[in-house]
């Protein structure tokens, strides 16, 4: 981090959360961990709307399901009224609706996928092939492909069987969204990681904010970039007026 401008007032972070709640809690924990503090008052003011009722993003993209956009707009406007200075969203798939959401709000939204791309470019500049663990919705609309293409990085997708494993790990009866962070969900994610490694990935992206909840970085043979970690790092820098 570069020097902080002491004259810059610390910004208030607004979080459109609930997609899902555990990922939102993880993001808040990361913001707290990244903030240098000796007392409560040193921490950043964070306003969270943990709206778990926002319609499923992948269903909206794939199956003509209910659009989450109205709920995202409502949550964003609530955070505006609460005096948030900028917004972060701990859900990768929701960023399919980023441009439209942005048009309805007056405050900026930090783009999680752009922050992941910048982190990879800065910290792993020689990597040219990354494996993506994400929902089918994120893959279908090419969110990571678009952002990483500008840095000359190829995105490797899991094969169909591995993508089925990812979906089961996230949404299944014993999946992460049901609170299972060990056992079957973890095993399925690690199998998907192996699939990406076998396809030539040099780095793995946790491109669904819930996936890193079951990944122990010490047990992954390649660099692993958590989208929530990248978002938290950017949020703290933005709030503190610190720029890399």
ChimeraX commands (.cxc) that place a marker at each C-alpha (Angstrom):
marker #1 position 0.00,0.00,0.00 radius 0.5
marker #1 position 1.09,3.56,-0.69 radius 0.5
marker #1 position 0.75,6.43,1.71 radius 0.5
marker #1 position -2.69,7.38,2.93 radius 0.5
marker #1 position -3.78,10.96,2.44 radius 0.5
marker #1 position -4.49,12.11,5.99 radius 0.5
marker #1 position -6.85,14.78,4.70 radius 0.5
marker #1 position -9.14,12.21,3.07 radius 0.5
marker #1 position -12.14,11.33,5.21 radius 0.5
marker #1 position -12.58,7.59,5.65 radius 0.5
marker #1 position -15.39,6.30,3.44 radius 0.5
marker #1 position -18.35,4.23,4.59 radius 0.5
marker #1 position -18.65,0.80,2.93 radius 0.5
marker #1 position -22.08,-0.48,1.92 radius 0.5
marker #1 position -22.52,-4.21,1.30 radius 0.5
marker #1 position -25.34,-5.70,-0.77 radius 0.5
marker #1 position -25.23,-9.09,0.90 radius 0.5
marker #1 position -27.22,-12.26,1.40 radius 0.5
marker #1 position -25.94,-13.99,-1.76 radius 0.5
marker #1 position -25.33,-16.00,0.33 radius 0.5
marker #1 position -25.21,-14.99,3.99 radius 0.5
marker #1 position -22.06,-17.02,4.76 radius 0.5
marker #1 position -20.16,-15.32,1.95 radius 0.5
marker #1 position -21.33,-11.95,3.25 radius 0.5
marker #1 position -20.13,-12.81,6.75 radius 0.5
marker #1 position -16.80,-13.97,5.30 radius 0.5
marker #1 position -16.36,-10.67,3.45 radius 0.5
marker #1 position -17.05,-8.63,6.58 radius 0.5
marker #1 position -14.57,-10.76,8.54 radius 0.5
marker #1 position -11.93,-10.17,5.88 radius 0.5
marker #1 position -12.49,-6.40,5.98 radius 0.5
marker #1 position -12.03,-6.48,9.76 radius 0.5
marker #1 position -8.88,-8.62,9.48 radius 0.5
marker #1 position -7.35,-6.33,6.83 radius 0.5
marker #1 position -7.94,-3.16,8.85 radius 0.5
marker #1 position -5.08,-2.06,11.10 radius 0.5
marker #1 position -6.76,-1.22,14.39 radius 0.5
marker #1 position -5.92,-0.87,18.06 radius 0.5
marker #1 position -9.44,-0.03,19.17 radius 0.5
marker #1 position -13.04,-0.26,17.91 radius 0.5
marker #1 position -12.93,3.27,16.53 radius 0.5
marker #1 position -10.07,2.40,14.17 radius 0.5
marker #1 position -12.29,0.06,12.18 radius 0.5
marker #1 position -14.17,1.06,9.05 radius 0.5
marker #1 position -17.86,1.94,9.19 radius 0.5
marker #1 position -19.60,-0.83,7.25 radius 0.5
marker #1 position -23.33,-0.98,6.53 radius 0.5
marker #1 position -24.62,-4.41,5.51 radius 0.5
marker #1 position -27.95,-5.28,3.92 radius 0.5
marker #1 position -27.88,-9.07,4.26 radius 0.5
marker #1 position -30.87,-9.61,1.96 radius 0.5
marker #1 position -31.09,-13.35,1.48 radius 0.5
marker #1 position -34.40,-12.90,-0.37 radius 0.5
marker #1 position -32.71,-11.61,-3.54 radius 0.5
marker #1 position -33.74,-14.03,-6.34 radius 0.5
marker #1 position -31.21,-16.58,-7.56 radius 0.5
marker #1 position -28.86,-15.04,-10.12 radius 0.5
marker #1 position -28.01,-18.21,-12.02 radius 0.5
marker #1 position -31.68,-19.14,-12.37 radius 0.5
marker #1 position -32.37,-15.68,-13.79 radius 0.5
marker #1 position -29.59,-16.09,-16.36 radius 0.5
marker #1 position -30.31,-19.69,-17.36 radius 0.5
marker #1 position -33.95,-20.50,-16.76 radius 0.5
marker #1 position -35.81,-17.24,-17.19 radius 0.5
marker #1 position -36.14,-17.05,-13.43 radius 0.5
marker #1 position -37.13,-13.95,-11.52 radius 0.5
marker #1 position -34.65,-11.14,-12.05 radius 0.5
marker #1 position -32.65,-10.11,-8.98 radius 0.5
marker #1 position -32.20,-6.59,-10.39 radius 0.5
marker #1 position -35.17,-4.92,-8.61 radius 0.5
marker #1 position -34.00,-6.31,-5.26 radius 0.5
marker #1 position -30.41,-5.29,-5.97 radius 0.5
marker #1 position -31.57,-1.76,-6.79 radius 0.5
marker #1 position -33.70,-1.60,-3.65 radius 0.5
marker #1 position -30.77,-2.74,-1.51 radius 0.5
marker #1 position -28.41,-0.30,-3.20 radius 0.5
marker #1 position -30.75,2.64,-2.68 radius 0.5
marker #1 position -31.18,1.65,0.99 radius 0.5
marker #1 position -27.41,1.76,1.40 radius 0.5
marker #1 position -27.31,5.15,-0.31 radius 0.5
marker #1 position -29.91,6.52,2.10 radius 0.5
marker #1 position -27.84,5.14,4.98 radius 0.5
marker #1 position -24.94,7.31,3.80 radius 0.5
marker #1 position -22.69,4.64,2.32 radius 0.5
marker #1 position -19.99,6.14,0.11 radius 0.5
marker #1 position -19.57,3.12,-2.15 radius 0.5
marker #1 position -20.97,-0.40,-2.53 radius 0.5
marker #1 position -19.47,-3.87,-2.72 radius 0.5
marker #1 position -21.33,-7.06,-3.63 radius 0.5
marker #1 position -20.00,-10.44,-2.45 radius 0.5
marker #1 position -21.58,-12.39,-5.31 radius 0.5
marker #1 position -19.81,-12.86,-8.64 radius 0.5
marker #1 position -22.87,-13.87,-10.66 radius 0.5
marker #1 position -24.75,-10.75,-9.52 radius 0.5
marker #1 position -22.23,-8.70,-11.49 radius 0.5
marker #1 position -24.00,-9.73,-14.68 radius 0.5
marker #1 position -26.46,-7.01,-13.59 radius 0.5
marker #1 position -23.68,-4.54,-12.65 radius 0.5
marker #1 position -24.12,-2.02,-15.48 radius 0.5
marker #1 position -27.88,-1.77,-15.05 radius 0.5
marker #1 position -27.61,-1.53,-11.26 radius 0.5
marker #1 position -24.98,1.18,-11.58 radius 0.5
marker #1 position -27.35,3.29,-13.68 radius 0.5
marker #1 position -29.85,3.36,-10.81 radius 0.5
marker #1 position -27.41,4.41,-8.09 radius 0.5
marker #1 position -25.53,7.61,-7.36 radius 0.5
marker #1 position -22.59,6.03,-5.51 radius 0.5
marker #1 position -19.87,3.82,-7.05 radius 0.5
marker #1 position -19.88,0.02,-7.01 radius 0.5
marker #1 position -16.55,-1.79,-6.75 radius 0.5
marker #1 position -16.52,-4.56,-9.37 radius 0.5
marker #1 position -15.44,-7.83,-7.75 radius 0.5
marker #1 position -14.27,-9.50,-10.96 radius 0.5
marker #1 position -12.18,-6.51,-12.04 radius 0.5
marker #1 position -10.52,-6.56,-8.62 radius 0.5
marker #1 position -9.67,-10.26,-9.04 radius 0.5
marker #1 position -8.22,-9.55,-12.50 radius 0.5
marker #1 position -6.11,-6.68,-11.16 radius 0.5
marker #1 position -4.88,-8.78,-8.24 radius 0.5
marker #1 position -3.78,-11.57,-10.58 radius 0.5
marker #1 position -2.08,-9.10,-12.94 radius 0.5
marker #1 position -0.22,-7.45,-10.05 radius 0.5
marker #1 position 0.72,-10.47,-7.95 radius 0.5
marker #1 position 1.06,-13.16,-10.65 radius 0.5
marker #1 position 2.11,-11.23,-13.78 radius 0.5
marker #1 position 3.61,-14.25,-15.55 radius 0.5
marker #1 position 0.54,-16.46,-15.32 radius 0.5
marker #1 position -1.33,-16.91,-18.59 radius 0.5
marker #1 position -3.86,-19.67,-17.83 radius 0.5
marker #1 position -6.24,-19.58,-14.86 radius 0.5
marker #1 position -8.81,-22.15,-13.84 radius 0.5
marker #1 position -12.23,-20.83,-12.87 radius 0.5
marker #1 position -14.42,-22.26,-10.11 radius 0.5
marker #1 position -17.77,-20.51,-10.36 radius 0.5
marker #1 position -21.48,-20.94,-11.00 radius 0.5
marker #1 position -22.70,-21.84,-14.47 radius 0.5
marker #1 position -24.22,-18.36,-14.70 radius 0.5
marker #1 position -20.87,-16.63,-14.22 radius 0.5
marker #1 position -19.26,-18.87,-16.82 radius 0.5
marker #1 position -22.10,-18.56,-19.35 radius 0.5
marker #1 position -22.03,-14.77,-19.48 radius 0.5
marker #1 position -18.22,-14.65,-19.64 radius 0.5
marker #1 position -17.63,-12.29,-16.72 radius 0.5
marker #1 position -14.10,-13.49,-15.99 radius 0.5
marker #1 position -13.21,-14.11,-19.61 radius 0.5
marker #1 position -13.99,-10.48,-20.44 radius 0.5
marker #1 position -11.97,-8.97,-17.59 radius 0.5
marker #1 position -8.91,-11.23,-17.86 radius 0.5
marker #1 position -8.68,-11.03,-21.64 radius 0.5
marker #1 position -7.41,-7.48,-21.28 radius 0.5
marker #1 position -4.43,-8.77,-19.29 radius 0.5
marker #1 position -3.66,-11.52,-21.79 radius 0.5
marker #1 position -4.89,-14.26,-19.48 radius 0.5
marker #1 position -6.87,-17.29,-20.68 radius 0.5
marker #1 position -9.70,-18.64,-18.54 radius 0.5
marker #1 position -9.93,-22.43,-18.37 radius 0.5
marker #1 position -13.40,-23.76,-17.59 radius 0.5
marker #1 position -14.10,-27.08,-15.86 radius 0.5
marker #1 position -15.49,-29.86,-18.01 radius 0.5
marker #1 position -19.19,-30.67,-17.65 radius 0.5
marker #1 position -18.70,-33.34,-15.01 radius 0.5
marker #1 position -16.55,-31.03,-12.90 radius 0.5
marker #1 position -19.03,-28.18,-13.33 radius 0.5
marker #1 position -21.76,-30.51,-12.08 radius 0.5
marker #1 position -19.57,-31.16,-9.02 radius 0.5
marker #1 position -19.26,-27.42,-8.39 radius 0.5
marker #1 position -23.01,-26.94,-8.64 radius 0.5
marker #1 position -23.59,-29.83,-6.24 radius 0.5
marker #1 position -21.00,-28.46,-3.82 radius 0.5
marker #1 position -22.68,-25.04,-3.77 radius 0.5
marker #1 position -26.39,-25.82,-4.13 radius 0.5
marker #1 position -26.74,-29.48,-3.18 radius 0.5
marker #1 position -28.46,-30.99,-0.15 radius 0.5
marker #1 position -25.07,-31.19,1.59 radius 0.5
marker #1 position -23.77,-28.08,-0.13 radius 0.5
marker #1 position -22.17,-24.88,1.07 radius 0.5
marker #1 position -25.43,-22.91,0.93 radius 0.5
marker #1 position -26.91,-25.48,3.31 radius 0.5
marker #1 position -24.08,-24.89,5.77 radius 0.5
marker #1 position -21.93,-27.91,4.94 radius 0.5
marker #1 position -18.31,-26.74,4.79 radius 0.5
marker #1 position -16.71,-30.15,5.25 radius 0.5
marker #1 position -17.31,-33.59,3.81 radius 0.5
marker #1 position -18.97,-33.89,0.42 radius 0.5
marker #1 position -18.96,-30.20,-0.55 radius 0.5
marker #1 position -15.23,-29.87,0.13 radius 0.5
marker #1 position -14.40,-33.10,-1.69 radius 0.5
marker #1 position -16.36,-32.01,-4.77 radius 0.5
marker #1 position -14.58,-28.65,-4.95 radius 0.5
marker #1 position -11.18,-30.31,-4.63 radius 0.5
marker #1 position -12.11,-32.73,-7.42 radius 0.5
marker #1 position -13.01,-29.74,-9.60 radius 0.5
marker #1 position -9.68,-28.11,-8.75 radius 0.5
marker #1 position -7.89,-31.27,-9.88 radius 0.5
marker #1 position -9.84,-31.13,-13.15 radius 0.5
marker #1 position -8.64,-27.58,-13.80 radius 0.5
marker #1 position -5.05,-28.46,-12.92 radius 0.5
marker #1 position -5.16,-31.37,-15.36 radius 0.5
marker #1 position -6.40,-28.98,-18.05 radius 0.5
marker #1 position -3.34,-26.76,-17.63 radius 0.5
marker #1 position -4.41,-24.13,-15.11 radius 0.5
marker #1 position -1.54,-22.24,-13.46 radius 0.5
marker #1 position -3.74,-20.54,-10.87 radius 0.5
marker #1 position -7.23,-21.21,-9.49 radius 0.5
marker #1 position -9.87,-18.52,-9.02 radius 0.5
marker #1 position -12.53,-18.95,-6.36 radius 0.5
marker #1 position -15.00,-17.19,-8.62 radius 0.5
marker #1 position -18.00,-17.87,-6.43 radius 0.5
marker #1 position -17.71,-16.19,-3.04 radius 0.5
marker #1 position -18.84,-19.33,-1.24 radius 0.5
marker #1 position -16.26,-21.68,-2.76 radius 0.5
marker #1 position -13.29,-20.34,-0.74 radius 0.5
marker #1 position -15.20,-21.22,2.44 radius 0.5
marker #1 position -14.27,-24.88,1.87 radius 0.5
marker #1 position -10.75,-24.39,0.49 radius 0.5
marker #1 position -7.65,-24.60,2.68 radius 0.5
marker #1 position -4.95,-22.69,0.82 radius 0.5
marker #1 position -2.24,-24.88,2.33 radius 0.5
marker #1 position -3.66,-27.92,0.56 radius 0.5
marker #1 position -3.92,-26.43,-2.96 radius 0.5
marker #1 position -0.84,-27.00,-5.12 radius 0.5
marker #1 position -1.40,-23.87,-7.23 radius 0.5
marker #1 position -1.93,-20.23,-6.24 radius 0.5
marker #1 position -5.58,-19.74,-5.24 radius 0.5
marker #1 position -7.24,-16.32,-5.52 radius 0.5
marker #1 position -10.43,-15.82,-3.51 radius 0.5
marker #1 position -12.78,-13.28,-5.08 radius 0.5
marker #1 position -13.95,-12.24,-1.60 radius 0.5
marker #1 position -10.34,-11.62,-0.54 radius 0.5
marker #1 position -9.69,-9.43,-3.58 radius 0.5
marker #1 position -12.90,-7.51,-2.94 radius 0.5
marker #1 position -12.11,-6.99,0.75 radius 0.5
marker #1 position -8.62,-5.72,-0.05 radius 0.5
marker #1 position -9.99,-3.22,-2.55 radius 0.5
marker #1 position -12.76,-2.11,-0.20 radius 0.5
marker #1 position -10.33,-1.36,2.63 radius 0.5
marker #1 position -8.01,0.59,0.32 radius 0.5
marker #1 position -10.94,2.56,-1.10 radius 0.5
marker #1 position -12.35,3.36,2.33 radius 0.5
marker #1 position -8.97,4.39,3.71 radius 0.5
marker #1 position -7.89,6.42,0.68 radius 0.5
marker #1 position -4.99,4.05,0.04 radius 0.5
marker #1 position -4.12,3.06,-3.52 radius 0.5
marker #1 position -1.82,0.31,-4.74 radius 0.5
marker link #1:1,2 radius 0.2
marker link #1:2,3 radius 0.2
marker link #1:3,4 radius 0.2
marker link #1:4,5 radius 0.2
marker link #1:5,6 radius 0.2
marker link #1:6,7 radius 0.2
marker link #1:7,8 radius 0.2
marker link #1:8,9 radius 0.2
marker link #1:9,10 radius 0.2
marker link #1:10,11 radius 0.2
marker link #1:11,12 radius 0.2
marker link #1:12,13 radius 0.2
marker link #1:13,14 radius 0.2
marker link #1:14,15 radius 0.2
marker link #1:15,16 radius 0.2
marker link #1:16,17 radius 0.2
marker link #1:17,18 radius 0.2
marker link #1:18,19 radius 0.2
marker link #1:19,20 radius 0.2
marker link #1:20,21 radius 0.2
marker link #1:21,22 radius 0.2
marker link #1:22,23 radius 0.2
marker link #1:23,24 radius 0.2
marker link #1:24,25 radius 0.2
marker link #1:25,26 radius 0.2
marker link #1:26,27 radius 0.2
marker link #1:27,28 radius 0.2
marker link #1:28,29 radius 0.2
marker link #1:29,30 radius 0.2
marker link #1:30,31 radius 0.2
marker link #1:31,32 radius 0.2
marker link #1:32,33 radius 0.2
marker link #1:33,34 radius 0.2
marker link #1:34,35 radius 0.2
marker link #1:35,36 radius 0.2
marker link #1:36,37 radius 0.2
marker link #1:37,38 radius 0.2
marker link #1:38,39 radius 0.2
marker link #1:39,40 radius 0.2
marker link #1:40,41 radius 0.2
marker link #1:41,42 radius 0.2
marker link #1:42,43 radius 0.2
marker link #1:43,44 radius 0.2
marker link #1:44,45 radius 0.2
marker link #1:45,46 radius 0.2
marker link #1:46,47 radius 0.2
marker link #1:47,48 radius 0.2
marker link #1:48,49 radius 0.2
marker link #1:49,50 radius 0.2
marker link #1:50,51 radius 0.2
marker link #1:51,52 radius 0.2
marker link #1:52,53 radius 0.2
marker link #1:53,54 radius 0.2
marker link #1:54,55 radius 0.2
marker link #1:55,56 radius 0.2
marker link #1:56,57 radius 0.2
marker link #1:57,58 radius 0.2
marker link #1:58,59 radius 0.2
marker link #1:59,60 radius 0.2
marker link #1:60,61 radius 0.2
marker link #1:61,62 radius 0.2
marker link #1:62,63 radius 0.2
marker link #1:63,64 radius 0.2
marker link #1:64,65 radius 0.2
marker link #1:65,66 radius 0.2
marker link #1:66,67 radius 0.2
marker link #1:67,68 radius 0.2
marker link #1:68,69 radius 0.2
marker link #1:69,70 radius 0.2
marker link #1:70,71 radius 0.2
marker link #1:71,72 radius 0.2
marker link #1:72,73 radius 0.2
marker link #1:73,74 radius 0.2
marker link #1:74,75 radius 0.2
marker link #1:75,76 radius 0.2
marker link #1:76,77 radius 0.2
marker link #1:77,78 radius 0.2
marker link #1:78,79 radius 0.2
marker link #1:79,80 radius 0.2
marker link #1:80,81 radius 0.2
marker link #1:81,82 radius 0.2
marker link #1:82,83 radius 0.2
marker link #1:83,84 radius 0.2
marker link #1:84,85 radius 0.2
marker link #1:85,86 radius 0.2
marker link #1:86,87 radius 0.2
marker link #1:87,88 radius 0.2
marker link #1:88,89 radius 0.2
marker link #1:89,90 radius 0.2
marker link #1:90,91 radius 0.2
marker link #1:91,92 radius 0.2
marker link #1:92,93 radius 0.2
marker link #1:93,94 radius 0.2
marker link #1:94,95 radius 0.2
marker link #1:95,96 radius 0.2
marker link #1:96,97 radius 0.2
marker link #1:97,98 radius 0.2
marker link #1:98,99 radius 0.2
marker link #1:99,100 radius 0.2
marker link #1:100,101 radius 0.2
marker link #1:101,102 radius 0.2
marker link #1:102,103 radius 0.2
marker link #1:103,104 radius 0.2
marker link #1:104,105 radius 0.2
marker link #1:105,106 radius 0.2
marker link #1:106,107 radius 0.2
marker link #1:107,108 radius 0.2
marker link #1:108,109 radius 0.2
marker link #1:109,110 radius 0.2
marker link #1:110,111 radius 0.2
marker link #1:111,112 radius 0.2
marker link #1:112,113 radius 0.2
marker link #1:113,114 radius 0.2
marker link #1:114,115 radius 0.2
marker link #1:115,116 radius 0.2
marker link #1:116,117 radius 0.2
marker link #1:117,118 radius 0.2
marker link #1:118,119 radius 0.2
marker link #1:119,120 radius 0.2
marker link #1:120,121 radius 0.2
marker link #1:121,122 radius 0.2
marker link #1:122,123 radius 0.2
marker link #1:123,124 radius 0.2
marker link #1:124,125 radius 0.2
marker link #1:125,126 radius 0.2
marker link #1:126,127 radius 0.2
marker link #1:127,128 radius 0.2
marker link #1:128,129 radius 0.2
marker link #1:129,130 radius 0.2
marker link #1:130,131 radius 0.2
marker link #1:131,132 radius 0.2
marker link #1:132,133 radius 0.2
marker link #1:133,134 radius 0.2
marker link #1:134,135 radius 0.2
marker link #1:135,136 radius 0.2
marker link #1:136,137 radius 0.2
marker link #1:137,138 radius 0.2
marker link #1:138,139 radius 0.2
marker link #1:139,140 radius 0.2
marker link #1:140,141 radius 0.2
marker link #1:141,142 radius 0.2
marker link #1:142,143 radius 0.2
marker link #1:143,144 radius 0.2
marker link #1:144,145 radius 0.2
marker link #1:145,146 radius 0.2
marker link #1:146,147 radius 0.2
marker link #1:147,148 radius 0.2
marker link #1:148,149 radius 0.2
marker link #1:149,150 radius 0.2
marker link #1:150,151 radius 0.2
marker link #1:151,152 radius 0.2
marker link #1:152,153 radius 0.2
marker link #1:153,154 radius 0.2
marker link #1:154,155 radius 0.2
marker link #1:155,156 radius 0.2
marker link #1:156,157 radius 0.2
marker link #1:157,158 radius 0.2
marker link #1:158,159 radius 0.2
marker link #1:159,160 radius 0.2
marker link #1:160,161 radius 0.2
marker link #1:161,162 radius 0.2
marker link #1:162,163 radius 0.2
marker link #1:163,164 radius 0.2
marker link #1:164,165 radius 0.2
marker link #1:165,166 radius 0.2
marker link #1:166,167 radius 0.2
marker link #1:167,168 radius 0.2
marker link #1:168,169 radius 0.2
marker link #1:169,170 radius 0.2
marker link #1:170,171 radius 0.2
marker link #1:171,172 radius 0.2
marker link #1:172,173 radius 0.2
marker link #1:173,174 radius 0.2
marker link #1:174,175 radius 0.2
marker link #1:175,176 radius 0.2
marker link #1:176,177 radius 0.2
marker link #1:177,178 radius 0.2
marker link #1:178,179 radius 0.2
marker link #1:179,180 radius 0.2
marker link #1:180,181 radius 0.2
marker link #1:181,182 radius 0.2
marker link #1:182,183 radius 0.2
marker link #1:183,184 radius 0.2
marker link #1:184,185 radius 0.2
marker link #1:185,186 radius 0.2
marker link #1:186,187 radius 0.2
marker link #1:187,188 radius 0.2
marker link #1:188,189 radius 0.2
marker link #1:189,190 radius 0.2
marker link #1:190,191 radius 0.2
marker link #1:191,192 radius 0.2
marker link #1:192,193 radius 0.2
marker link #1:193,194 radius 0.2
marker link #1:194,195 radius 0.2
marker link #1:195,196 radius 0.2
marker link #1:196,197 radius 0.2
marker link #1:197,198 radius 0.2
marker link #1:198,199 radius 0.2
marker link #1:199,200 radius 0.2
marker link #1:200,201 radius 0.2
marker link #1:201,202 radius 0.2
marker link #1:202,203 radius 0.2
marker link #1:203,204 radius 0.2
marker link #1:204,205 radius 0.2
marker link #1:205,206 radius 0.2
marker link #1:206,207 radius 0.2
marker link #1:207,208 radius 0.2
marker link #1:208,209 radius 0.2
marker link #1:209,210 radius 0.2
marker link #1:210,211 radius 0.2
marker link #1:211,212 radius 0.2
marker link #1:212,213 radius 0.2
marker link #1:213,214 radius 0.2
marker link #1:214,215 radius 0.2
marker link #1:215,216 radius 0.2
marker link #1:216,217 radius 0.2
marker link #1:217,218 radius 0.2
marker link #1:218,219 radius 0.2
marker link #1:219,220 radius 0.2
marker link #1:220,221 radius 0.2
marker link #1:221,222 radius 0.2
marker link #1:222,223 radius 0.2
marker link #1:223,224 radius 0.2
marker link #1:224,225 radius 0.2
marker link #1:225,226 radius 0.2
marker link #1:226,227 radius 0.2
marker link #1:227,228 radius 0.2
marker link #1:228,229 radius 0.2
marker link #1:229,230 radius 0.2
marker link #1:230,231 radius 0.2
marker link #1:231,232 radius 0.2
marker link #1:232,233 radius 0.2
marker link #1:233,234 radius 0.2
marker link #1:234,235 radius 0.2
marker link #1:235,236 radius 0.2
marker link #1:236,237 radius 0.2
marker link #1:237,238 radius 0.2
marker link #1:238,239 radius 0.2
marker link #1:239,240 radius 0.2
marker link #1:240,241 radius 0.2
marker link #1:241,242 radius 0.2
marker link #1:242,243 radius 0.2
marker link #1:243,244 radius 0.2
view
